[in-house]
Amino acid sequence: MGSLVELPHGSSPDLALVHPTEEEKLIQFNLNGAEWRGALSQEVYLRREEVLSQQDQTKDGGISYWILIDKTAKRNPLDPTSSTRLPLASCETYRKKAVVWQDGELKETICHGIGSVFCAPHLRGRKYAQRMMQELGEALRTYQTDEKTDCMFSVLFSDIGKKFYSDFGWEAFRSSHVSLPGEMSKGDEIGSLPAARPLFAEDLAELCKIDEELIRESLQHRPKGSHAAVALVPNIANIRWHHAREEFVGGELHGKAPTVKGAIVGTEKGKRVWCYWTRMWYNPDTTQAKDNTLHILRFVVEGQGGSSWEGSGTNHVDEVSGDHSHDAAIAALFYAAQQQAEEWKMEHVEAWNPSSATLAAARRLDPGAKLIDRDTESIASLKWYPQHDGPVAESIDWIGNEKYGWC
């Protein structure tokens, strides 16, 4: 084995950000599995990643893999017998549809979501991850764009706090959540809630299409002089990627895949309220719920559009003002989620960046439910590419900053 002294520093002009070969990608997956595999074994984790790379969201260039290398090295200095380059750091990016409203104009664009940022422990201390993010930030500005499609922003969800990525332009936005126990609530309030019926995979495409229309309509009617606003489009490909992930893991751990994908209240079009969710297992003991979480991917109040999200950027939800006419319906959706959480051994039900109505609904089931501001994990961060003065998080509204945008 070679010595780390042979490796260049992260500031070296000889480093480059490239797409890995299949062999080089496997090297990184074998290294970062301990970080990202959750309750899965390493072998199953590798199979999961292969399955997820073939979804509608990720195939045909929807997912891209990146590694930082020394472009002058003719062989891996830590393994002279290898014919591959040495990945000094790695990540992946997801091409997603997005919309941007600015100065009265609504524009269709793409956004790149960044995930699995990783530098192996034996390579740390030389600022490889910093160099990779510096290079990646510039590369994504024009990556997969053409005369008809451009990229106006990229996003990531930091698990190492707010500072590291902000140094490279990904500013921290509002990152809060409300959490309920992963078991059915009890009490007189339950009997007064409206009925919620389950949503299955075949129900989602139509609802996602309606949701997209609601977002665009809401953005088109933003008052003149409003902040610029961005939204990742919650299309069916996006939602199905999350469900493919949970179906694979559920099948491996429990021998069956979950079929209930969400719940809906109401039957009259234009007056319904619904949500999608996904289950995430972190505990390898299938008899235990600890650390497992059912995440609400998205809440939708039909006919309300973007007004169902109150505040964005660095602002906090106003727990008093806002439209509370749908509190009972949202509470019924939370209760349906708790039923599924209990069945599938989930410790918590969690909704990101709740509106005041969502928070009030959660408190109908659990009066002690609190708004939790995250300062370490899953920090929603955005890099804005157009020229801009001042902090982006204070002057751009991130609409629908919910779990569905995570990658």
N, C-alpha and C positions, 0 to 999 in steps of 0.2 A: 504494500500500500504506500501511496505517496504521502508527503507531508503537507499540512495545510499551509506551510510557508510558501509552497509553490503556487498557491492560488492568488489571483489578483484581488485588489481591494475593489469595493463597489464603485469607486470613483474612476476606475480605469477606463480609458478611451477604447480599450479592446473588448469591452463587454457589449453584447447586443441582445435585443429581445427578438425571439424567433418562435415559429411554430415547431413543436417537437415531432420527431418520427414516432411511430407506434411503439418502438422499443424504448425510446426516451420517455414517452408518456407513461408507460408501464413502470419505469423506474420511479417516477414521481408518485404514482398512485400507490405503489408499495411502501413508499416512505410516509405519505400523508394519511394513509388509512387509519393509523392510530388516532389521528386528530378528528377525522370526519366520519368514521364508520358507525358511530353510535353503538347500538346493541348487536350489530352484525359482526361475524367473523371476517377476517381479512379476505378470504376467498369469496365470500358472499358479497362483501362490499365491492369487490372488483366487478362482479356480475351485475350488481345494481347500477354501477356507473355506466356499464355498457348498455343496459336496457334504457337508462335515462337519456343516453346520447342518441337514441333512435326514435324519440317522440316527435310529434309534429312541431313542438316548440324548438327542438334542438337539431333535427336532421337538416340536410341541405345547407350547411353553414350556420345553422341557428346557434350552435355552440362552437367556440374556438378555444384551443388550448395554447398556452404561452409558456416559454421557459427563457430564463436569462442564461446566456452562455458566454464563455470566453471564445471569441471568434478566431483567435490566433492559435488556440490549442488544437493540435492534430489528433489528440487522443485524450481520454479521460485520465487526468493526472492521479486520481485516486484508485484507478483500476486500469493499468496499462494493457490488460488483455481485452478490454472492451472496445468495440468499434463505434460506440455511441459517444455523443458529446456529454459532458457533465452538466446536468441541470443545476444551476446555482440557486435558483428560486423558480417558483411556478405559480400559475393561476389559470382560471378559465373565464371566458366571458360569454354571456348569453345575449343574442340580438333579440330585442323586443320592440313591438310597435308602441308608439307613444304619440301624444298630442301636446302641442304647446300653444297657449294663447298669449299673445303679446300685442299691445297697442291696437286692440280691436280686431286682430286677425287670428284665426285658428289655423294652425299648420300641422299637417301629418308629418311625422318624423320617425326616426328609430332611436332607441336608447340601448346602450350596452350595460348589462348588469354584471358585476364582477364578483366571482366567488372563489373559494378554496385558495386564497392567498397563502403561500407556504414556503418556508425555507427550512431545510432539514437541520436538526440540532447541531450536527457536526460541521455545518457550514455557516452557522450564525456568528455574529460579531464582526462581519466584514461589510455590512450594509448592503447586502444583495437585494433584500426585499425593498429597501428604499429606492435603489436604482431601478428595479423592475417597475415600481409604481410610477416613478418619474417618466420612464420610457412609455409605459402603457397609457398614461394620461394623454400624452401627445398622439400616440398611435390611434387611439379610439376616436379622436377628433374627426378623422377621415376614413376610418376603417369601414368597409362594406357600404360606402356611400357612392353616389353617382350624381348625374345632373338632375335626376328626379327625386333622389332621396338623400337627406343629410342627417347628421347626428348632432343634436343640440346639447345633449347632456348624457352623462353616465352616472350610475349609482352603485353603491355597495353597502353592505351591512356589517359594520365593524364589530368584532368580538374582543377588541383590545383597547376600548375606550375611544375618546373623541379626537385626541391630538395627533396620533401617528398619521392617519390618512388626511387630516386637515392640512398638514404640512405640504401635501402634494395636490391640494385643490378640492378634495372631497369634503365639503363642509357638513357638519352634523346638523340634521334637522330634528324636528320633534320626534322623540322616541319614547313613547309611554304605552302602558297597557293596563287593562283591568283583568283580574284573574278571579275565577270562581272555582270552588271545589269540583273535582271530577266525579261527583256522585250526586244523585238527584236531590234537589232541595226539598224541604218539607215545610208545611205550614198552610194556613188558610189562603194565602195569596195565590197558591198554585191553582186552586179551583176556579179562580176568577179570570185566569188567562185565556185568551182566545186559542182555538185549536191550531196546532202547527202540524202540517203533514210532511213526511220525508221527501227529499229530492234524491233521485237516482241519476246515474250517468246520462241516461237518455233524455233527462229533463234539462240539462244544463246549457246546451248549445243555444236554444231559443232565448233563455234568460240572459246569457252572456251578450247576445246580440242586442237585446233591449237595453242592457246596462251600458254598452258602448254608446248607443244612441243617447241615453240620458246624460252621459258625461259630455259628449260633444254639444248637446243642446244647452246644458248648463254653462259650459265655457263660452259658447257663442253669446250668451246673455249676461256675461259679466259686466258690471257697471263701468262706464268709461273712466279711465284713470286708475283702475285697479292694478295691483301688482301683476306681473307676468305669472302665468300658472302652467304647471306641467302635470301630466298624468300618464302613468304606464297604463296601456289599454288592457283591461281584464278580459281578454278574449278567451275563447274556449281552449285554444292551444295552451295558453298560460295555465289555466285552471287544471287541464288534464295532465300537465307535467307534474303538478303537485300530487294529483291523485295516482298517477303511475308510480310515484315514489312510495306513497303509503301502501298501495296495493302490493308492490314487490316486498316491502318489509313485513307487512301483515301476513303475506303468504309464507314467508320464511319463518317467522316467529310463531305464528298461530295456526299455520296450515290452511288459512283461508284469507281472502281479501275482503276488506270492508266494502259494502255496497251502498250504504246510506251516505250521501255526499254533502248533505245540507238539509235545510228545512225551509218551508214557506208558509206564510200566514196570509189568508185571503184567497179569493178565487176570481174577483173582478179585475180584469186587466186595467192597469193604471192606478190601482189602489193596493197593490200587494207589497209585502215586505218579505225579504228572503235573505238567506246567507249560505255561503259555502264554507266547508271546513276541511281540515286534513289532520290526520293523527301522526304524531312523531314519537317513536319509541327510542328511549335512551337506556332503559333498564333491560339487561339481557335475561333477567328472571321473568318469565312470562306470567308468573303468578303474582307479581308485585307491580303496583302502579307508580311507585316513587320515581320522580323525574320525568315521567312520560307526560306529554301535553297534547291536548286537542286544540289546535289553533283555528280560530275563525279566520278564514282567508279573506272574507269580504262580506260586509253588510250592504244591502241595497234597499232603499225606500223608493219604490216605483213612483214616478211622477214628481219626485223631489230632486233627483239628479244630484249635482255637486253640492247643493245646499245641505245635504245630509252630513257633510263634513264641516265642522266649525273650527276654523283656524288651521294653521299649518306652519311650516318653517320652524321658528324657535318658540312660537306661541303655545300656550297651554289651553286646554279646553275650559270653557266657561261652564262651570257646573250648575249655574242658576238659569242663565238665559238660554234661548234656543227653543226649537219646536219639540214639545214633549207629547204630541198627540199620538206618537207611535210607540211610546214606552212599553205598553202592555204587549204589543206584538213582538217587539225586540226581546222582551223578557221571555215570551213563549219560545222564541228561537234559542235563547240561552238554555232554557230548560230542556229542549230537545237535544241540544248539544251535550248537556250533562248526562242525559240518558245514554247517549252513545259513548261518552267518556267512561261511564261506569261499566258498560258492557266490554269495552276494549282496554280496560286497565290503564286509564289515564288519570294522573294525579290532579291535573288542572285543566280548566277551559280558559283560554286566553284570547282577548281581542285587542289588537294594536290600535293605538291612537284613537280611542273611543270619542264619539261626539258626546255632548251632554246628555242626549237622549239614551245613548248606549250605556253610559255610566249609570244613569238613573234606573234603567232597566235591570242592570246587574244588581243594583242595590235592592230591587224588589225581591230578588231571590236570596241575597246575602247582604243585609244592612251594613255589614262591616267591610264590604268591598271597597278597595281604595284605588285611586289612580297612582300607578307606580311609574316613576320616571327612571328610565334605564340610563346608566352612565358608563357601563362597561360592555355589555353584550348587545348585539343586534342594534347597533346605532345606525339609523338610516342616514346615509351620507350621499351628497350629490355634488357632482362637478359640472359646472355650467360653462359651455364653450364660447358662446358669443361674448364679445367685449362687454364688460360690466364694471361699474364702480361700486365699491363698498361690499359688505358681506352679502353673499347670495341668499343665505338662509333667512335674512331679515327682509328681503325684497322679492322673493319668489315663493308662490304658494304651491306646495306639493299636494295635489288633490288625490284623495284616496290612498294615502300613505299607510297601507294595510299590509297584512302578511302575504297577500298574493304577489306582491312585488319582490318578495325576498327570493334570493337564489344563493 
